[in-house]
């Protein structure tokens, strides 16, 4: 009976710790943790802008992510960046048009219109504005057909 009670208590503690960790932030990361596990075919017509080196696409991801910018750096290499600005991720709401990082017309810079921070698309580093952190970068692996974006 005592062991059953201990197991029940441990189960409840484990459940609460798992639930709270899904809404938490990683240490040193101002952004809430979002599970990212996406597979796409970058050479397909669905992602036509990724067919060529230097192209980018906006990809939808699970909340609380505001999406991902995928950039093709070479034939076999890709970068993937979170579209939530690390400067003040809670400043904008989903309805606000400036709530997501966007790629500038030149295709080299990404900008948050809320705070004015600008980032380099090659590595996500901050080049202007109040943000002192780079954009959150996700892992990518590419096998020649499927691009896997994950954390």
Backbone as a chain_set.jsonl record, in Angstrom:
{"seq": "XXXXXXXXXXXXXXXXXXXXXXXXXXXXXXXXXXXXXXXXXXXXXXXXXXXXXXXXXXXXXXXXXXXXXXXXXXXXXXXXXXXXXXXXXXXXXXXXXXXXXXXXXXXXXXXXXXXXXXXXXXXXXXXXXXXXXXXXXXXXXXXXXXXXXXX", "coords": {"N": [[0.827, -1.191, 0.0], [1.908, 1.261, 0.855], [3.989, 1.556, -1.034], [2.485, 1.825, -3.366], [1.268, 4.288, -2.936], [3.517, 5.957, -2.885], [4.427, 5.582, -5.508], [2.26, 6.707, -6.871], [2.426, 9.397, -6.053], [4.958, 10.064, -7.083], [4.361, 9.758, -9.79], [2.52, 11.84, -10.181], [4.142, 14.056, -9.624], [6.024, 13.798, -11.696], [4.307, 14.153, -13.912], [3.473, 16.849, -13.559], [5.956, 18.114, -13.773], [6.643, 17.574, -16.428], [4.567, 18.865, -17.796], [4.979, 21.541, -17.008], [7.487, 21.996, -18.083], [7.013, 22.133, -20.811], [5.997, 24.627, -21.205], [7.983, 26.25, -20.52], [11.077, 28.137, -20.686], [14.189, 27.567, -22.33], [17.295, 27.459, -20.586], [18.84, 30.579, -20.464], [17.678, 31.286, -22.832], [15.476, 33.513, -24.274], [13.109, 32.829, -25.463], [10.022, 30.961, -25.472], [9.977, 27.39, -25.203], [9.543, 25.457, -28.076], [8.46, 22.563, -29.657], [10.111, 21.346, -32.41], [10.012, 19.548, -35.265], [10.263, 18.919, -38.244], [9.786, 17.867, -41.58], [10.602, 18.442, -44.902], [10.442, 18.64, -48.507], [12.714, 20.268, -50.107], [13.242, 20.656, -52.814], [10.906, 20.44, -54.141], [7.927, 21.615, -55.889], [6.266, 22.784, -54.068], [7.861, 24.165, -52.313], [9.127, 26.171, -53.834], [10.794, 28.439, -53.735], [12.977, 27.543, -52.352], [14.333, 26.006, -54.111], [16.604, 26.985, -55.307], [19.966, 28.041, -54.55], [20.346, 30.474, -52.043], [17.709, 31.007, -51.782], [14.664, 31.343, -49.841], [12.118, 30.295, -47.503], [9.042, 30.628, -45.699], [8.061, 28.696, -43.017], [5.517, 26.95, -41.34], [5.248, 26.279, -37.859], [4.896, 24.419, -34.749], [3.002, 26.009, -32.14], [4.549, 27.461, -29.242], [5.967, 28.732, -31.253], [6.42, 31.179, -33.797], [6.766, 30.516, -36.33], [9.122, 29.509, -38.925], [12.033, 30.519, -40.652], [13.451, 29.252, -43.459], [16.492, 28.935, -45.063], [18.429, 28.511, -47.942], [21.719, 27.808, -48.103], [23.648, 26.571, -49.646], [23.93, 24.018, -52.204], [23.559, 21.694, -50.704], [23.146, 22.552, -48.086], [21.363, 24.09, -45.4], [19.836, 26.722, -43.462], [17.928, 27.352, -40.548], [15.721, 29.459, -38.945], [14.077, 30.779, -36.076], [11.066, 32.688, -36.129], [10.342, 34.412, -34.161], [11.229, 37.292, -32.433], [14.09, 37.567, -30.396], [14.504, 39.724, -28.735], [12.244, 40.917, -27.36], [10.123, 38.772, -26.907], [7.469, 38.612, -26.056], [6.222, 40.953, -26.679], [4.571, 41.424, -28.873], [1.415, 40.533, -30.22], [-0.331, 37.74, -31.786], [-2.094, 38.804, -33.692], [-0.927, 41.102, -34.491], [0.73, 42.708, -37.091], [3.453, 42.945, -37.018], [4.476, 40.859, -35.634], [6.167, 38.82, -36.385], [9.384, 37.824, -37.576], [10.605, 38.987, -40.653], [11.863, 38.48, -43.979], [13.885, 40.819, -45.569], [13.553, 42.776, -48.615], [15.995, 42.679, -49.983], [16.914, 40.144, -49.512], [19.008, 39.422, -47.886], [18.881, 40.281, -45.298], [16.997, 39.987, -42.241], [14.146, 41.153, -40.503], [12.653, 42.525, -37.543], [9.825, 44.236, -37.29], [8.606, 45.277, -35.064], [10.443, 45.948, -32.925], [12.58, 46.811, -34.39], [14.934, 45.427, -34.721], [17.495, 43.952, -36.697], [18.658, 41.213, -38.608], [21.228, 39.07, -39.906], [20.807, 36.955, -42.664], [22.478, 34.849, -43.238], [23.567, 33.79, -40.877], [21.965, 34.486, -38.736], [22.762, 36.441, -36.98], [22.641, 39.461, -35.015], [22.517, 42.62, -36.494], [21.675, 45.182, -36.237], [19.734, 47.355, -34.14], [17.849, 46.982, -31.022], [18.121, 44.364, -30.022], [20.275, 42.031, -28.441], [20.824, 39.46, -28.788], [21.268, 36.714, -31.069], [19.077, 35.395, -33.677], [17.081, 32.566, -32.823], [18.326, 29.461, -33.74], [17.569, 26.537, -35.551], [18.349, 23.033, -35.786], [19.426, 21.428, -38.793], [19.218, 18.829, -41.209], [20.076, 17.282, -44.242], [19.384, 15.007, -46.784], [19.66, 15.0, -49.486], [17.186, 14.76, -50.562], [15.137, 14.985, -48.574], [14.65, 17.51, -46.188], [15.339, 17.885, -42.857], [14.198, 19.573, -40.106], [14.826, 20.496, -36.865], [14.854, 20.447, -33.199]], "CA": [[0.0, 0.0, 0.0], [2.796, 2.419, 0.931], [4.688, 1.66, -2.315], [1.517, 2.314, -4.342], [1.114, 5.717, -2.659], [4.754, 6.611, -3.328], [4.413, 5.566, -6.974], [1.257, 7.682, -7.312], [2.981, 10.726, -5.826], [6.013, 10.26, -8.074], [3.708, 9.929, -11.081], [1.954, 13.187, -10.218], [5.271, 14.988, -9.718], [6.549, 13.674, -13.055], [3.349, 14.748, -14.823], [3.561, 18.301, -13.429], [7.241, 18.602, -14.291], [6.58, 17.517, -17.887], [3.674, 19.927, -18.254], [5.595, 22.856, -16.812], [8.647, 22.152, -18.967], [6.565, 22.462, -22.157], [5.712, 26.061, -21.249], [9.132, 26.969, -19.983], [12.112, 28.57, -21.609], [15.484, 26.943, -22.109], [18.16, 28.345, -19.821], [19.528, 31.577, -21.278], [16.919, 31.532, -24.054], [14.306, 34.32, -23.946], [11.922, 32.326, -26.159], [9.421, 29.74, -24.942], [10.388, 26.196, -25.933], [8.583, 24.892, -29.028], [8.955, 21.332, -30.279], [10.243, 21.479, -33.86], [10.398, 18.294, -35.906], [9.615, 19.131, -39.536], [10.462, 17.324, -42.762], [10.079, 18.985, -46.154], [11.217, 18.369, -49.715], [13.022, 21.618, -50.581], [13.328, 20.734, -54.269], [9.571, 20.283, -54.709], [7.274, 22.866, -56.288], [5.634, 23.359, -52.881], [8.852, 25.07, -51.712], [9.828, 26.613, -55.044], [11.834, 29.422, -53.422], [14.152, 26.833, -51.83], [14.944, 25.225, -55.189], [17.893, 27.571, -55.696], [20.817, 28.579, -53.482], [19.986, 31.85, -51.732], [16.262, 31.115, -51.615], [14.143, 31.139, -48.494], [10.681, 30.039, -47.362], [8.46, 30.679, -44.363], [7.481, 27.401, -42.686], [4.702, 26.95, -40.13], [5.722, 25.372, -36.805], [4.012, 24.308, -33.592], [3.074, 27.077, -31.133], [4.468, 28.914, -29.314], [6.763, 29.281, -32.356], [5.681, 31.999, -34.756], [7.167, 30.038, -37.643], [10.55, 29.319, -39.183], [12.563, 30.936, -41.947], [14.433, 28.289, -43.953], [17.331, 29.584, -46.068], [19.346, 27.573, -48.593], [23.039, 28.431, -48.194], [24.355, 25.906, -50.746], [23.12, 22.933, -52.764], [23.265, 20.692, -49.676], [23.106, 23.125, -46.736], [20.249, 24.974, -45.089], [19.759, 27.329, -42.149], [16.529, 27.497, -40.13], [15.65, 30.431, -37.857], [12.789, 31.104, -35.463], [10.566, 33.993, -36.556], [10.064, 35.234, -32.985], [12.392, 38.103, -32.082], [14.552, 37.285, -29.036], [14.616, 40.944, -27.932], [11.081, 40.97, -26.481], [9.222, 37.841, -27.591], [6.086, 38.749, -25.606], [5.762, 42.312, -26.97], [3.554, 41.471, -29.925], [0.443, 39.441, -30.234], [-0.437, 37.088, -33.099], [-2.834, 39.631, -34.637], [-0.105, 42.237, -34.872], [1.46, 42.4, -38.327], [4.902, 42.952, -36.795], [4.783, 39.835, -34.644], [7.055, 37.804, -36.949], [10.552, 38.256, -38.343], [10.401, 38.856, -42.103], [13.063, 38.675, -44.802], [13.843, 42.078, -46.308], [13.552, 42.618, -50.077], [17.339, 42.364, -50.488], [17.16, 38.721, -49.309], [20.183, 39.212, -47.029], [18.575, 40.671, -43.924], [15.69, 39.672, -41.68], [13.841, 42.269, -39.617], [11.484, 42.57, -36.668], [9.289, 45.588, -37.403], [8.162, 45.763, -33.746], [11.538, 46.602, -32.188], [13.544, 47.335, -35.339], [16.151, 44.612, -34.806], [17.778, 43.386, -38.012], [19.526, 40.044, -38.497], [21.837, 38.571, -41.135], [20.186, 35.681, -43.01], [23.51, 33.811, -43.33], [23.826, 33.139, -39.586], [21.016, 34.931, -37.72], [23.367, 37.393, -36.04], [22.045, 40.788, -34.975], [23.363, 43.641, -37.106], [21.157, 46.511, -35.906], [18.563, 47.383, -33.282], [18.054, 46.773, -29.587], [18.391, 42.978, -29.637], [21.679, 41.666, -28.249], [20.914, 38.028, -29.062], [20.964, 36.304, -32.452], [17.849, 34.625, -33.807], [17.191, 31.155, -32.45], [18.588, 28.634, -34.912], [17.223, 25.124, -35.412], [19.215, 22.082, -36.484], [18.947, 20.935, -40.082], [19.991, 17.783, -41.888], [19.547, 17.113, -45.591], [19.914, 13.791, -47.392], [19.554, 15.128, -50.937], [15.766, 14.803, -50.913], [14.346, 15.453, -47.431], [15.283, 18.402, -45.226], [14.795, 17.69, -41.514], [14.402, 20.738, -39.237], [14.505, 19.956, -35.528], [15.611, 20.961, -32.057]], "C": [[0.874, 1.259, 0.0], [3.532, 2.635, -0.394], [3.76, 2.218, -3.396], [1.314, 3.825, -4.173], [2.334, 6.488, -3.144], [4.799, 6.68, -4.849], [3.419, 6.582, -7.53], [1.78, 9.105, -7.174], [4.072, 11.032, -6.843], [5.428, 10.481, -9.467], [3.123, 11.323, -11.242], [3.059, 14.227, -10.365], [5.849, 14.968, -11.132], [5.621, 14.348, -14.061], [3.421, 16.278, -14.765], [4.869, 18.84, -13.974], [7.262, 18.573, -15.814], [5.697, 18.627, -18.436], [4.314, 21.294, -18.11], [6.789, 23.055, -17.727], [8.231, 22.506, -20.387], [6.286, 23.95, -22.301], [6.901, 26.884, -20.794], [10.081, 27.382, -21.088], [13.389, 27.807, -21.293], [16.373, 27.946, -21.388], [18.931, 29.281, -20.751], [18.801, 31.927, -22.564], [15.669, 32.324, -23.697], [13.002, 33.8, -24.56], [11.35, 31.103, -25.471], [9.83, 28.546, -25.808], [9.244, 25.712, -26.826], [9.21, 23.645, -29.641], [8.95, 21.528, -31.79], [10.794, 20.166, -34.405], [9.68, 18.249, -37.261], [10.467, 18.512, -40.638], [9.788, 17.895, -44.002], [10.967, 18.521, -47.308], [11.529, 19.713, -50.37], [13.125, 21.763, -52.094], [11.968, 20.57, -54.946], [8.995, 21.639, -55.103], [6.568, 23.535, -55.112], [6.556, 24.387, -52.209], [9.752, 25.632, -52.813], [10.961, 27.595, -54.745], [13.094, 28.779, -52.833], [14.865, 26.027, -52.901], [16.322, 25.723, -55.575], [18.645, 28.066, -54.466], [20.473, 30.058, -53.299], [18.492, 32.057, -51.555], [15.838, 30.872, -50.182], [12.636, 30.883, -48.565], [10.294, 30.236, -45.9], [7.744, 29.352, -44.125], [6.686, 27.545, -41.39], [5.257, 25.922, -39.15], [4.709, 25.366, -35.668], [4.131, 25.522, -32.673], [3.877, 26.597, -29.928], [5.378, 29.532, -30.377], [5.866, 30.11, -33.255], [6.063, 31.629, -36.185], [8.678, 30.008, -37.788], [10.882, 29.875, -40.563], [13.632, 29.915, -42.318], [15.168, 28.953, -45.107], [18.31, 28.568, -46.63], [20.692, 28.258, -48.82], [23.9, 27.834, -49.303], [23.46, 24.776, -51.242], [22.683, 21.954, -51.676], [23.142, 21.237, -48.263], [21.981, 24.134, -46.58], [20.417, 25.537, -43.685], [18.272, 27.457, -41.828], [16.491, 28.373, -38.885], [14.216, 30.616, -37.376], [12.374, 32.498, -35.9], [10.16, 34.882, -35.381], [11.329, 35.981, -32.606], [12.809, 37.82, -30.642], [14.629, 38.528, -28.145], [13.482, 41.042, -26.914], [10.004, 40.087, -27.094], [7.76, 37.983, -27.201], [5.478, 40.09, -25.988], [4.609, 42.343, -27.96], [2.607, 40.291, -29.798], [0.332, 38.891, -31.654], [-1.142, 37.964, -34.132], [-1.991, 40.777, -35.173], [0.743, 41.867, -36.082], [2.969, 42.356, -38.116], [5.326, 41.844, -35.838], [5.716, 38.737, -35.144], [8.217, 38.457, -37.684], [10.239, 38.03, -39.824], [11.728, 39.09, -42.821], [12.869, 39.964, -45.6], [13.919, 41.796, -47.813], [14.912, 42.238, -50.644], [17.693, 40.887, -50.323], [18.347, 38.411, -48.429], [19.911, 39.485, -45.558], [17.17, 40.238, -43.541], [15.406, 40.726, -40.617], [12.602, 42.013, -38.776], [10.984, 44.008, -36.693], [8.78, 46.136, -36.071], [9.273, 46.547, -33.054], [12.603, 47.182, -33.118], [14.834, 46.538, -35.439], [16.266, 43.979, -36.185], [18.833, 42.302, -37.863], [20.034, 39.635, -39.871], [21.279, 37.18, -41.433], [21.207, 34.535, -43.075], [23.754, 33.083, -42.016], [22.888, 33.579, -38.457], [21.56, 35.944, -36.738], [22.692, 38.756, -36.152], [23.007, 41.796, -35.568], [22.897, 45.052, -36.781], [19.957, 46.349, -34.978], [18.873, 47.015, -31.849], [18.387, 45.338, -29.176], [19.895, 42.737, -29.492], [21.892, 40.177, -28.534], [20.654, 37.76, -30.539], [19.596, 35.618, -32.487], [18.104, 33.192, -33.378], [17.33, 30.344, -33.73], [18.22, 27.188, -34.602], [18.219, 24.275, -36.192], [18.586, 21.702, -37.818], [19.825, 19.777, -40.539], [19.278, 17.497, -43.212], [20.205, 15.909, -46.236], [19.871, 13.826, -48.924], [18.122, 15.171, -51.42], [14.937, 15.442, -49.797], [15.2, 16.341, -46.53], [14.577, 18.212, -43.896], [15.18, 18.9, -40.688], [13.953, 20.319, -37.853], [15.285, 20.676, -34.44], [15.936, 19.825, -31.099]], "O": [[0.622, 2.201, -0.751], [3.683, 3.775, -0.834], [4.194, 2.995, -4.246], [1.201, 4.552, -5.16], [2.199, 7.553, -3.747], [5.165, 7.708, -5.418], [3.691, 7.239, -8.535], [1.601, 9.927, -8.073], [4.114, 12.128, -7.402], [5.939, 11.296, -10.235], [3.219, 11.922, -12.313], [2.927, 15.171, -11.144], [6.132, 16.024, -11.698], [6.088, 15.038, -14.967], [3.43, 16.934, -15.806], [4.893, 19.913, -14.577], [7.844, 19.463, -16.434], [6.043, 19.259, -19.434], [4.198, 22.124, -19.011], [7.078, 24.188, -18.112], [9.012, 23.122, -21.113], [6.334, 24.482, -23.411], [6.807, 28.108, -20.698], [9.912, 27.028, -22.255], [13.643, 27.444, -20.144], [16.217, 29.154, -21.564], [19.584, 28.84, -21.697], [19.264, 32.785, -23.315], [14.866, 31.856, -22.89], [11.919, 34.275, -24.217], [12.102, 30.285, -24.939], [10.008, 28.689, -27.018], [8.109, 25.576, -26.369], [10.357, 23.674, -30.089], [7.915, 21.839, -32.38], [11.891, 19.736, -34.051], [8.63, 17.623, -37.4], [11.694, 18.615, -40.633], [8.566, 17.842, -44.139], [12.094, 18.07, -47.102], [10.7, 20.244, -51.109], [13.097, 22.882, -52.607], [11.88, 20.561, -56.174], [9.51, 22.682, -54.702], [6.301, 24.735, -55.159], [6.087, 25.356, -51.612], [10.978, 25.571, -52.724], [11.983, 27.582, -55.432], [14.157, 29.399, -52.817], [15.901, 25.422, -52.627], [17.126, 24.964, -56.116], [18.039, 28.459, -53.469], [20.329, 30.798, -54.272], [18.051, 33.156, -51.217], [16.571, 30.265, -49.401], [11.976, 31.211, -49.551], [11.101, 30.041, -44.992], [6.919, 28.932, -44.937], [7.143, 28.195, -40.45], [5.681, 24.836, -39.547], [3.792, 26.186, -35.624], [5.235, 26.016, -32.447], [3.87, 25.401, -29.636], [5.543, 30.752, -30.397], [4.695, 29.786, -33.451], [5.726, 32.34, -37.132], [9.414, 30.426, -36.895], [10.114, 29.722, -41.513], [14.603, 29.73, -41.585], [14.539, 29.475, -46.028], [18.953, 27.841, -45.873], [20.796, 29.178, -49.632], [24.779, 28.508, -49.841], [22.347, 24.603, -50.744], [21.565, 21.44, -51.717], [23.042, 20.453, -47.319], [21.684, 24.916, -47.483], [21.051, 24.923, -42.826], [17.453, 27.648, -42.727], [17.146, 28.072, -37.887], [13.272, 30.61, -38.165], [13.213, 33.39, -36.029], [9.683, 35.997, -35.591], [12.391, 35.373, -32.471], [11.961, 37.831, -29.749], [14.799, 38.406, -26.932], [13.738, 41.232, -25.725], [9.076, 40.588, -27.729], [6.886, 37.524, -27.936], [4.322, 40.348, -25.654], [3.751, 43.222, -27.876], [2.97, 39.211, -29.331], [0.833, 39.493, -32.604], [-0.832, 37.884, -35.32], [-2.319, 41.357, -36.208], [1.399, 40.825, -36.09], [3.692, 41.794, -38.939], [6.426, 41.891, -35.288], [6.026, 37.811, -34.395], [8.065, 39.496, -38.326], [9.676, 37.0, -40.196], [12.599, 39.808, -42.329], [11.829, 40.172, -46.225], [14.305, 40.703, -48.227], [14.99, 41.555, -51.665], [18.661, 40.416, -50.919], [18.673, 37.239, -48.237], [20.616, 38.986, -44.681], [16.278, 40.134, -44.383], [16.317, 41.15, -39.907], [11.641, 41.382, -39.217], [11.648, 44.904, -36.172], [8.544, 47.338, -35.955], [9.063, 47.688, -32.643], [13.443, 47.966, -32.676], [15.742, 46.932, -36.172], [15.278, 43.531, -36.766], [19.782, 42.446, -37.092], [19.353, 39.83, -40.878], [21.275, 36.316, -40.556], [20.826, 33.369, -42.976], [24.106, 31.903, -42.015], [23.01, 33.089, -37.334], [20.892, 36.276, -35.759], [22.235, 39.157, -37.222], [24.18, 41.833, -35.195], [23.625, 46.017, -37.016], [19.255, 45.339, -35.022], [20.026, 46.765, -31.5], [18.892, 45.125, -28.074], [20.687, 43.187, -30.322], [23.026, 39.697, -28.518], [19.906, 38.495, -31.186], [19.029, 35.301, -31.442], [19.205, 32.668, -33.546], [16.562, 30.512, -34.677], [18.523, 26.678, -33.524], [18.849, 24.746, -37.139], [17.363, 21.661, -37.951], [21.028, 19.757, -40.282], [18.049, 17.475, -43.286], [21.43, 15.791, -46.242], [20.029, 12.794, -49.575], [17.859, 15.569, -52.554], [14.129, 16.335, -50.053], [16.317, 15.982, -46.156], [13.358, 18.36, -43.809], [16.362, 19.225, -40.578], [12.832, 19.842, -37.678], [16.237, 21.408, -34.709], [16.572, 20.049, -30.069]]}, "num_chains": 1, "name": "protein.A"}
